[in-house]
């Protein structure tokens, strides 16, 4: 069996899991939530099997190009979401991680899935440590991003007469909730035009447009319209399926506190050690290195802001969202748009 | 002074500097770095002069970026010093400074319904009696977590200090060579002179672009001349030579033995001084070799063809052929050329030069270029000169399987056919010396330890307060959100209640 087929199977399970999580929230059925957990578990098992098959046939861990990186990160995200809500049911977070994993595999299918031997620069055990640890950290950042999005969503559902939330905070929350889907669509369109200008990707760029961008936008649009139409009903049942702002803030912090050391050690420190071994210097201000540093700085700012009185809450949620956008740019934007020593990972 | 101290201690200051550093780092990846001044002015007519004036053409060495780093370093140092007092109190004398009010204010606390026995109190290693007959007891865990932040900040400072050492005293230089070549490696001071000369020259070029008569340019010129002289003198008496003994490529092969891709570029090198080989080794990507102060890393690799073999056939269609061919010559003849090296032959009075060789040639936009270094579509250009040195004719050499009209490929009475070419590798080594590295690695280690201690070990204080009226308050706090201690509080209550029940059973018995 081809591992691409296995990844497609896992995509189907992620999609079914998302539908079940949504159904469990809207119908308020606990048994549907349990089914959704099983479905996402099967999705994780099949994606992990696909990764194992690819590792076996390639002879190296599946983290050497864009296709492998996206599939690997998607699996890590699904696992992180599954484990994070092990003790406490968080259907929105789990549904979000299922959609994130689904999208990542969808985008991965645009890139070549051909197994190629490792280029000399990647033949090092540091590849395993550097990339895999950084990916685990990034999966945690993705969870923090989903939780922060939930935080903003929760904040706009708080009744207007509540004194605790200022007008400025409400506007900020609204711009995150409504702006992020637009930002995602814009980013994907940029990727579409970029790929379209690349001779190898002309045909695949159409797949991105019709297979990823349009369905996602359509789905996000429908969800937004439904949320607006049934805002009253949603607001009433918010307490049941959406944790309080304080809890969401704490969970976001936990996700970042889990991912930050992993990303810093894996992405930056192990990267420095490897760069020193391969290129003779531990730091060279290569765009990829610099963006990894920027990611570290944004999350460092998050951790410091959280300690600053009066700056936490919506501001830290926004920083967490910004941090994840920077993380994604570091991971993919730099490879595709900026020429760097890490360009071998581009396609 | 106090205001300045407050400025450096403030978390808001730290966040602001981090944000400014983030923005500057981002700009550095979008603005092309280390171009010449005129290139910035050409590419960015409206903001080019701002880029140069602010030093953003070399962002990470610019005044703004360095100032931010210094400011952050000082802020970090002040933060370490000021926080040490509260950290050491928590570590060594927590009980001494605690107040009844503080314990009551802890978010995660509860009043126990029943009285506690002495044996339960014994579970708390630290005890103290406050004025008013209030007894407090403390049990802590994960104390190392308190040092996590300290370690992170100290590690960060050490990394910056190591980076600074490398910036001032470190050097990097490229060493390139082919098999058999010996490349001189000068002393460290000499390489530093070359590095400094480059930096000063660049600054001078930028200044000259804006004000060609600036007096400082003379000073810079003198400095560069002195440094250049030091470099030339140093190169004449090198510290040692790097000799390239062997260069080869290992390939990934498929089941049929076909090459799938490059596995490794290998350079066998020796370090030679005074005619004596002092050390030798093999460098490849991810496997450097060190000698004396320097480390050598496999950085680049190129393949070229110096010796090209062609077959020469006579074209008797050319009316002048007899004047180009020596008497008694028989064709075809196999000859070899070295690129750009003139050759004389016994079979012709002409002198011939292979001017160019393209292993994988294409015509793109009317230009002849080689798209790779593999022998996929080779083409060689040969120029013939007569005894006066004038060009007598030109010819192209292609492989046998390219069918072309002779008049299109040669205006000489000869047809040249490509037979083969010997590949020759050139290895590029990155030579580096960085005295700051040990400090950077030590900093990384401390930083990593700090991350583990600070983020993965939770510091917890379990408090027990016995009021004069016999009421018991238990509370838990630490360096995690209060909500995360809820389970610990329940566990503590259960532990103490169990203790009490045990005691009651003992009394009954």
Interface residues (C-beta under 8 A of the other chain):
Chain A: X116 X117 X119 X120 X121 X123 X124 X126 X246 X247 X250 X253 X254 X257 X258 X260 X261 X264 X265 X269 X272 X273 X274 X276 X277 X278 X279 X280 X281 X282 X283 X285 X287 X290 X291 X293 X294 X297 X298 X300 X301 X304 X305 X307 X308 X311 X334 X338
Chain B: X11 X12 X14 X15 X18 X19 X21 X22 X25 X26 X28 X29 X33 X59 X60 X163 X172 X252 X260 X261 X262 X263 X264 X265 X284 X285 X286 X287 X288 X295 X296 X297 X299 X430 X431 X432 X434 X437 X440 X441 X444 X447 X448 X451 X452 X454 X455 X456 X481 X483 X484
